[in-house]
Amino acid sequence: MRPLPSGLADPLHLPFEVPWRLVAILGAIFLFAIGWVLLRNWLNRRRRAPKRALPAPVPTGPSSIFDEIEGIRGRYAESGSFRIACHELSSLLRGYFERSGRRRFSTLTAGEIHRQLGESRISRFFGFLTELQFGRGRPSRNELDDVCDLAIEIVREKGS
């Protein structure tokens, strides 16, 4: 080996052999750990992100509450999205009862409605509707028809 110019020291020699396999394994573990932390961070941020709401149905013209209930029944009967239909029906009737001079229904749960109204037909209706919306099993077409018929009866009782 040639000496370095200007009297610089000889190259550094390690007193032991570097186990390159161990270095490669430790590097792979380090990269895996970094990837795992980045993935967990991304998943947590994604979970905390605000959820997009379902788009509101576009009104096609002046219609009555009965037409809107039948529209919900018809729209979701073909697609089989009965749970979404129950959510939309709940939103529609909460807004309807709120506009017709009742208490603020839009911010209340079914249990709170039951506590305010007691054992009324409206509170039983919202209890049944909540079971369909958030129940363990998927609502069926017959249950959607039943809840729509019940909604029409309740609105007829109160006057439209």
HELIX and SHEET records of a PDB file:
HELIX    1   1 PRO A    5  GLY A    7  5                                   3    
HELIX    2   2 TRP A   20  ARG A   48  1                                  29    
HELIX    3   3 ILE A   65  SER A   79  1                                  15    
HELIX    4   4 PHE A   82  ARG A   99  1                                  18    
HELIX    5   5 ALA A  110  LEU A  117  1                                   8    
HELIX    6   6 ARG A  121  PHE A  134  1                                  14    
HELIX    7   7 ARG A  141  LYS A  158  1                                  18    
END                                                                             
